[in-house]
Amino acid sequence: MRSKAGLEKTRIREDALVDLELLARGLHASQKTLLERYRQCPDWQHASLILCRALSNRSARRQSTYLMAPPGWLPPMV
């Protein structure tokens, strides 16, 4: 019969092996956050770069003032 300390070491070792297996498969909880998935996905990074460039170009080209809303479309300002 194993001692309590021996069972504890075995359980810790098995938990560590399960965590390593999940990491290898990409299914670990630390890899499921949105930021972690973004960091690992070049397609997301490329898409965000395109969006960022498009937004910065749009604001640089548009120097005109905003159009006013037609009368009656917005509630009166008190």
Secondary structure, DSSP 8 states (H G I E B T S, - for coil): ---HHHHHHHHHHHHHHHHHHHHHHT-SGGG-SHHHHHHH-HHHHHHHHHHHHHHHHHHHH--S------TTSS----
